[in-house]
Amino acid sequence: MIYDDDTLLAIWPLAINRKGILRVATVLTCGNHEEYGGPLIKGRATGPVVVESVSAVMQVPADVLEIPFVEDGS
């Protein structure tokens, strides 16, 4: 969750599953990975909010973080 003072700006729901000995954090989908459940952002997705969202999601207690549909260098 990303806050600006007391206002919630973004939230990124994830599911953490086990694949062997690894904990894998993935975006929420219906299971066939045809759609993408990215961060839910209030208003416009400004650069700082996106950067903070990615930073926050990288703190999830998982061994692997899967973020589909991210362009190289974006």
Residue frames as a rotation matrix with the C-alpha (Angstrom) as fourth column:
MET 1
0.581 0.814 0.000 0.00
0.814 -0.581 0.000 0.00
0.000 0.000 -1.000 0.00
ILE 2
-0.595 -0.721 0.354 1.21
0.732 -0.668 -0.131 3.47
0.331 0.182 0.926 -0.89
TYR 3
0.451 0.729 -0.515 0.05
0.877 -0.470 0.101 6.45
-0.168 -0.497 -0.851 1.16
ASP 4
-0.420 -0.444 0.791 0.40
0.419 -0.868 -0.265 10.21
0.805 0.221 0.551 0.79
ASP 5
-0.664 0.164 0.729 0.01
-0.689 -0.513 -0.512 11.42
0.290 -0.842 0.454 4.37
ASP 6
-0.541 0.526 0.656 -3.32
-0.363 0.558 -0.746 9.73
-0.759 -0.642 -0.111 5.28
THR 7
0.413 0.729 -0.545 -4.60
-0.795 -0.003 -0.606 9.12
-0.444 0.684 0.579 1.73
LEU 8
0.050 -0.322 0.946 -4.29
0.216 0.928 0.304 5.69
-0.975 0.189 0.116 0.13
LEU 9
0.007 -0.141 -0.990 -2.82
-0.816 -0.573 0.076 6.23
-0.578 0.807 -0.119 -3.36
ALA 10
0.029 -0.070 -0.997 -2.19
-0.810 0.583 -0.064 2.67
0.585 0.810 -0.040 -4.52
ILE 11
0.144 -0.007 0.990 -2.57
-0.681 0.725 0.104 -0.94
-0.718 -0.689 0.100 -3.52
TRP 12
-0.171 -0.282 -0.944 -1.23
-0.900 0.434 0.033 -4.00
0.400 0.856 -0.328 -5.34
PRO 13
0.531 0.431 0.730 -2.96
-0.720 0.683 0.120 -7.27
-0.447 -0.589 0.673 -4.42
LEU 14
-0.286 -0.695 -0.660 -0.73
-0.849 0.503 -0.161 -10.34
0.444 0.514 -0.734 -4.79
ALA 15
0.909 0.407 0.092 -1.02
-0.408 0.822 0.397 -14.04
0.086 -0.398 0.913 -4.16
ILE 16
-0.184 -0.975 0.122 1.90
-0.982 0.178 -0.061 -15.97
0.037 -0.131 -0.991 -2.68
ASN 17
0.893 0.442 -0.082 2.05
-0.447 0.893 -0.058 -19.63
0.048 0.089 0.995 -3.66
ARG 18
0.117 -0.851 0.511 4.61
-0.476 0.404 0.781 -22.36
-0.872 -0.335 -0.358 -3.25
LYS 19
0.833 -0.058 -0.550 6.41
-0.472 0.443 -0.762 -23.85
0.287 0.895 0.342 -6.24
GLY 20
0.253 -0.730 -0.635 8.64
0.434 0.673 -0.600 -26.51
0.865 -0.123 0.487 -4.77
ILE 21
-0.064 -0.359 -0.931 10.73
0.997 -0.060 -0.046 -24.84
-0.040 -0.931 0.362 -2.10
LEU 22
-0.906 -0.318 0.279 10.18
0.364 -0.922 0.130 -21.32
0.216 0.219 0.951 -3.48
ARG 23
-0.037 0.866 -0.499 7.53
0.642 -0.361 -0.676 -18.78
-0.766 -0.345 -0.543 -2.43
VAL 24
-0.775 -0.183 0.605 6.30
0.624 -0.377 0.685 -17.11
0.103 0.908 0.406 -5.61
ALA 25
-0.284 0.659 -0.696 4.36
0.200 -0.669 -0.715 -13.83
-0.938 -0.343 0.058 -5.49
THR 26
-0.778 0.116 0.617 2.10
0.624 0.027 0.781 -13.35
0.074 0.993 -0.093 -8.49
VAL 27
-0.818 0.576 -0.008 -0.55
-0.576 -0.817 0.031 -10.87
0.012 0.030 0.999 -9.51
LEU 28
-0.381 0.766 0.518 -4.14
-0.114 0.517 -0.848 -11.94
-0.918 -0.382 -0.110 -9.01
THR 29
-0.698 0.233 -0.677 -5.68
-0.696 0.005 0.718 -13.65
0.171 0.972 0.159 -12.04
CYS 30
0.442 0.879 0.179 -8.42
-0.892 0.452 -0.014 -16.19
-0.093 -0.154 0.984 -12.66
GLY 31
0.405 -0.368 0.837 -5.70
-0.249 0.836 0.489 -18.81
-0.880 -0.406 0.247 -13.02
ASN 32
0.633 -0.147 0.760 -4.97
0.686 0.560 -0.464 -18.94
-0.358 0.815 0.456 -16.74
HIS 33
-0.206 -0.811 -0.547 -2.74
0.473 -0.572 0.671 -15.81
-0.857 -0.121 0.501 -16.83
GLU 34
-0.194 0.202 0.960 -4.71
0.960 -0.162 0.228 -14.25
0.201 0.966 -0.163 -19.71
GLU 35
0.677 0.391 0.624 -5.41
0.253 -0.919 0.301 -11.09
0.691 -0.046 -0.721 -17.77
TYR 36
-0.417 -0.906 -0.074 -3.23
0.539 -0.180 -0.823 -8.92
0.732 -0.383 0.563 -15.58
GLY 37
0.722 0.634 -0.277 -4.10
0.578 -0.332 0.746 -7.72
0.381 -0.699 -0.606 -12.10
GLY 38
-0.266 -0.902 0.341 -1.75
0.551 -0.432 -0.714 -4.81
0.791 -0.002 0.612 -11.65
PRO 39
-0.829 -0.094 -0.551 -1.67
0.535 -0.416 -0.735 -2.12
-0.160 -0.904 0.396 -9.00
LEU 40
0.281 0.933 0.226 -4.87
0.906 -0.336 0.259 -0.26
0.317 0.131 -0.939 -8.24
ILE 41
-0.742 -0.653 -0.151 -3.99
0.671 -0.726 -0.151 3.42
-0.011 -0.214 0.977 -8.35
LYS 42
0.270 0.812 -0.517 -6.13
0.734 -0.521 -0.436 6.36
-0.623 -0.262 -0.737 -7.26
GLY 43
0.641 0.032 -0.767 -6.31
-0.297 -0.911 -0.286 8.90
-0.708 0.412 -0.574 -10.06
ARG 44
0.811 -0.401 -0.427 -3.51
-0.465 0.002 -0.885 9.13
0.355 0.916 -0.185 -12.59
ALA 45
0.814 -0.579 -0.059 -0.53
0.551 0.735 0.395 6.75
-0.185 -0.353 0.917 -12.43
THR 46
0.827 -0.562 0.018 2.26
-0.543 -0.808 -0.228 9.26
0.143 0.179 -0.973 -11.92
GLY 47
0.240 -0.847 -0.474 5.89
-0.224 0.427 -0.876 8.21
0.945 0.316 -0.087 -12.08
PRO 48
-0.576 -0.520 0.631 6.55
-0.701 -0.082 -0.708 8.55
0.420 -0.850 -0.317 -8.34
VAL 49
0.218 0.730 0.648 3.48
-0.905 0.400 -0.146 6.45
-0.366 -0.554 0.748 -7.44
VAL 50
0.861 0.050 -0.506 4.49
-0.331 0.810 -0.483 3.71
0.386 0.584 0.714 -9.88
VAL 51
-0.132 -0.983 -0.124 8.07
-0.322 0.161 -0.933 3.71
0.937 -0.083 -0.338 -8.55
GLU 52
-0.495 0.001 0.869 6.81
-0.868 -0.036 -0.495 3.50
0.031 -0.999 0.019 -4.96
SER 53
0.614 0.778 0.131 4.40
-0.769 0.627 -0.121 0.69
-0.176 -0.026 0.984 -5.92
VAL 54
0.616 -0.468 -0.634 7.19
-0.149 0.721 -0.677 -1.39
0.774 0.511 0.374 -7.45
SER 55
-0.462 -0.818 0.343 9.45
-0.488 -0.088 -0.868 -0.68
0.740 -0.569 -0.358 -4.46
ALA 56
-0.150 0.496 0.855 6.73
-0.967 0.105 -0.231 -1.77
-0.204 -0.862 0.464 -2.05
VAL 57
0.831 0.529 -0.174 5.88
-0.556 0.805 -0.207 -4.93
0.031 0.269 0.963 -3.96
MET 58
0.232 -0.832 -0.505 9.57
-0.230 0.457 -0.859 -5.90
0.945 0.315 -0.085 -3.96
GLN 59
-0.567 -0.390 0.726 9.39
-0.762 -0.085 -0.641 -6.02
0.311 -0.917 -0.249 -0.14
VAL 60
0.573 0.820 -0.007 6.85
-0.780 0.548 0.304 -8.88
0.253 -0.169 0.953 -0.19
PRO 61
-0.084 -0.640 0.764 8.17
-0.792 0.508 0.338 -11.92
-0.604 -0.577 -0.550 1.69
ALA 62
0.912 0.322 0.254 8.63
-0.087 0.757 -0.648 -14.13
-0.401 0.569 0.718 -1.38
ASP 63
0.009 -0.948 0.319 11.60
0.320 0.304 0.897 -15.68
-0.947 0.094 0.306 -3.16
VAL 64
-0.788 -0.164 0.593 10.31
0.610 -0.082 0.788 -14.84
-0.080 0.983 0.165 -6.66
LEU 65
-0.167 0.737 -0.654 8.16
-0.019 -0.666 -0.746 -11.94
-0.986 -0.112 0.125 -7.87
GLU 66
-0.580 0.062 0.812 6.35
0.786 0.303 0.539 -12.45
-0.213 0.951 -0.224 -11.18
ILE 67
-0.056 0.544 -0.838 5.17
-0.077 -0.839 -0.539 -9.25
-0.995 0.034 0.089 -12.89
PRO 68
-0.154 0.012 0.988 3.86
0.863 0.488 0.129 -10.03
-0.481 0.873 -0.085 -16.37
PHE 69
0.487 0.436 0.757 3.63
0.844 -0.456 -0.281 -7.63
0.223 0.776 -0.590 -19.30
VAL 70
0.654 -0.386 -0.651 6.44
0.087 -0.816 0.571 -5.29
-0.752 -0.430 -0.500 -18.23
GLU 71
0.939 -0.310 0.152 8.35
0.119 -0.122 -0.985 -3.76
0.324 0.943 -0.077 -21.12
ASP 72
0.245 -0.942 -0.230 12.14
0.969 0.240 0.051 -3.97
0.007 -0.235 0.972 -21.03
GLY 73
-0.713 -0.650 0.263 13.55
0.633 -0.758 -0.156 -0.66
0.301 0.055 0.952 -19.82
SER 74
0.078 0.819 0.569 10.23
0.239 -0.570 0.786 0.68
0.968 0.074 -0.240 -18.61
